[in-house]
Amino acid sequence: MKQIIVLLLAAVIIASPGFSQMSMRVEPPVDFVGDGCTLFPDGNYRECCYMHDLDYFRGGRGEERRASDKRLYRCVRGKKGWQNEIAAPVMLLGVRILGDSWMPASFRWGFGQKKPKT
């Protein structure tokens, strides 16, 4: 009986959308080069954008995307310069609107994953 319950639980976990998204995650190639701060000037926060590019390459669940976007915001906002106090919320707005995985853009969430053809 215990084995049946374990098998049923495993089947439910594997069939869940979150599991399938996690199993499709890919790591960027060793020679991965991000494009910096896409559609935004590279300021003294380029490394923030690079880390964000890595997250967007990998993709994942919606919560992971929100966390990545918040990290970008905090990283840019934490850099010296008054201009970063303006840049951070503008960048956050941009990535939240333009970075969704269904967008037909090279910088969308999960751009390193192959999209299933429908």
C-alpha positions as a LaTeX table, in Angstrom:
\begin{tabular}{lrrr}
\hline
Residue & $x$ (\AA) & $y$ (\AA) & $z$ (\AA) \\
\hline
Met1 & 0.00 & 0.00 & 0.00 \\
Lys2 & 2.84 & 2.39 & 0.86 \\
Gln3 & 4.46 & 1.76 & $-2.51$ \\
Ile4 & 1.24 & 2.67 & $-4.33$ \\
Ile5 & 0.97 & 5.93 & $-2.38$ \\
Val6 & 4.60 & 6.77 & $-3.13$ \\
Leu7 & 4.08 & 6.02 & $-6.83$ \\
Leu8 & 0.94 & 8.16 & $-6.94$ \\
Leu9 & 2.71 & 11.05 & $-5.22$ \\
Ala10 & 5.63 & 10.77 & $-7.62$ \\
Ala11 & 3.25 & 10.79 & $-10.60$ \\
Val12 & 1.47 & 13.89 & $-9.29$ \\
Ile13 & 4.76 & 15.72 & $-8.73$ \\
Ile14 & 6.14 & 14.82 & $-12.15$ \\
Ala15 & 2.90 & 15.82 & $-13.88$ \\
Ser16 & 2.72 & 19.20 & $-12.12$ \\
Pro17 & 3.55 & 22.29 & $-14.25$ \\
Gly18 & 6.23 & 23.47 & $-11.82$ \\
Phe19 & 8.16 & 20.21 & $-12.08$ \\
Ser20 & 8.12 & 20.19 & $-15.87$ \\
Gln21 & 9.39 & 23.77 & $-15.99$ \\
Met22 & 12.18 & 22.95 & $-13.56$ \\
Ser23 & 13.21 & 19.90 & $-15.53$ \\
Met24 & 13.45 & 21.98 & $-18.72$ \\
Arg25 & 15.82 & 24.51 & $-17.16$ \\
Val26 & 19.13 & 24.66 & $-18.91$ \\
Glu27 & 22.38 & 26.15 & $-17.79$ \\
Pro28 & 24.00 & 28.75 & $-20.00$ \\
Pro29 & 27.02 & 27.66 & $-22.02$ \\
Val30 & 30.43 & 28.31 & $-20.51$ \\
Asp31 & 31.07 & 31.07 & $-23.06$ \\
Phe32 & 27.70 & 32.78 & $-22.36$ \\
Val33 & 27.79 & 36.51 & $-23.02$ \\
Gly34 & 24.81 & 38.58 & $-21.96$ \\
Asp35 & 23.86 & 41.67 & $-23.90$ \\
Gly36 & 24.16 & 43.89 & $-20.87$ \\
Cys37 & 21.19 & 46.04 & $-19.99$ \\
Thr38 & 18.92 & 45.26 & $-22.94$ \\
Leu39 & 17.29 & 48.37 & $-24.42$ \\
Phe40 & 18.85 & 50.43 & $-21.62$ \\
Pro41 & 22.23 & 52.14 & $-21.36$ \\
Asp42 & 24.91 & 50.15 & $-19.53$ \\
Gly43 & 25.77 & 52.25 & $-16.51$ \\
Asn44 & 27.79 & 51.30 & $-13.47$ \\
Tyr45 & 25.33 & 48.43 & $-12.98$ \\
Arg46 & 26.25 & 46.23 & $-15.98$ \\
Glu47 & 27.05 & 43.26 & $-13.72$ \\
Cys48 & 23.50 & 43.51 & $-12.32$ \\
Cys49 & 22.17 & 43.12 & $-15.85$ \\
Tyr50 & 24.56 & 40.24 & $-16.58$ \\
Met51 & 23.27 & 38.28 & $-13.57$ \\
His52 & 19.71 & 39.07 & $-14.69$ \\
Asp53 & 20.57 & 37.80 & $-18.19$ \\
Leu54 & 21.75 & 34.50 & $-16.68$ \\
Asp55 & 18.45 & 34.12 & $-14.83$ \\
Tyr56 & 16.47 & 34.94 & $-17.96$ \\
Phe57 & 18.48 & 32.44 & $-20.01$ \\
Arg58 & 17.62 & 29.67 & $-17.53$ \\
Gly59 & 13.98 & 30.60 & $-17.10$ \\
Gly60 & 11.81 & 28.75 & $-14.62$ \\
Arg61 & 8.66 & 29.45 & $-12.66$ \\
Gly62 & 6.97 & 32.82 & $-12.33$ \\
Glu63 & 8.16 & 33.23 & $-8.75$ \\
Glu64 & 11.75 & 32.83 & $-9.94$ \\
Arg65 & 11.25 & 35.53 & $-12.56$ \\
Arg66 & 9.79 & 37.94 & $-9.99$ \\
Ala67 & 12.72 & 37.22 & $-7.65$ \\
Ser68 & 15.21 & 37.81 & $-10.48$ \\
Asp69 & 13.56 & 41.10 & $-11.41$ \\
Lys70 & 13.60 & 42.23 & $-7.77$ \\
Arg71 & 17.31 & 41.34 & $-7.52$ \\
Leu72 & 17.98 & 43.45 & $-10.61$ \\
Tyr73 & 16.07 & 46.36 & $-9.07$ \\
Arg74 & 17.92 & 46.12 & $-5.74$ \\
Cys75 & 21.30 & 45.72 & $-7.42$ \\
Val76 & 20.86 & 48.76 & $-9.68$ \\
Arg77 & 19.35 & 50.83 & $-6.87$ \\
Gly78 & 22.28 & 49.89 & $-4.62$ \\
Lys79 & 24.89 & 51.33 & $-6.99$ \\
Lys80 & 26.26 & 54.81 & $-6.38$ \\
Gly81 & 24.70 & 57.71 & $-8.19$ \\
Trp82 & 21.36 & 59.50 & $-8.07$ \\
Gln83 & 20.61 & 58.34 & $-11.62$ \\
Asn84 & 20.34 & 54.75 & $-10.38$ \\
Glu85 & 17.43 & 55.73 & $-8.15$ \\
Ile86 & 15.60 & 56.61 & $-11.37$ \\
Ala87 & 17.00 & 53.79 & $-13.51$ \\
Ala88 & 16.07 & 50.97 & $-11.11$ \\
Pro89 & 12.26 & 51.40 & $-11.18$ \\
Val90 & 12.28 & 52.12 & $-14.93$ \\
Met91 & 14.26 & 48.94 & $-15.57$ \\
Leu92 & 11.96 & 46.95 & $-13.27$ \\
Leu93 & 8.93 & 48.18 & $-15.19$ \\
Gly94 & 10.60 & 47.31 & $-18.49$ \\
Val95 & 11.53 & 43.75 & $-17.55$ \\
Arg96 & 8.13 & 43.08 & $-16.02$ \\
Ile97 & 6.33 & 44.26 & $-19.18$ \\
Leu98 & 8.69 & 43.14 & $-21.95$ \\
Gly99 & 10.37 & 40.08 & $-20.45$ \\
Asp100 & 7.46 & 37.65 & $-20.19$ \\
Ser101 & 8.13 & 34.21 & $-21.66$ \\
Trp102 & 5.40 & 34.50 & $-24.32$ \\
Met103 & 6.94 & 37.64 & $-25.80$ \\
Pro104 & 8.56 & 37.10 & $-29.23$ \\
Ala105 & 11.84 & 38.65 & $-28.11$ \\
Ser106 & 15.36 & 37.33 & $-27.76$ \\
Phe107 & 15.51 & 38.66 & $-24.19$ \\
Arg108 & 12.31 & 37.03 & $-22.87$ \\
Trp109 & 12.18 & 34.89 & $-19.73$ \\
Gly110 & 13.67 & 31.48 & $-20.51$ \\
Phe111 & 15.26 & 32.54 & $-23.81$ \\
Gly112 & 17.81 & 29.74 & $-23.47$ \\
Gln113 & 15.09 & 27.09 & $-23.56$ \\
Lys114 & 13.63 & 25.70 & $-26.73$ \\
Lys115 & 9.99 & 26.69 & $-27.00$ \\
Pro116 & 7.62 & 23.88 & $-27.95$ \\
Lys117 & 6.11 & 24.41 & $-31.37$ \\
Thr118 & 2.35 & 24.75 & $-31.28$ \\
\hline
\end{tabular}
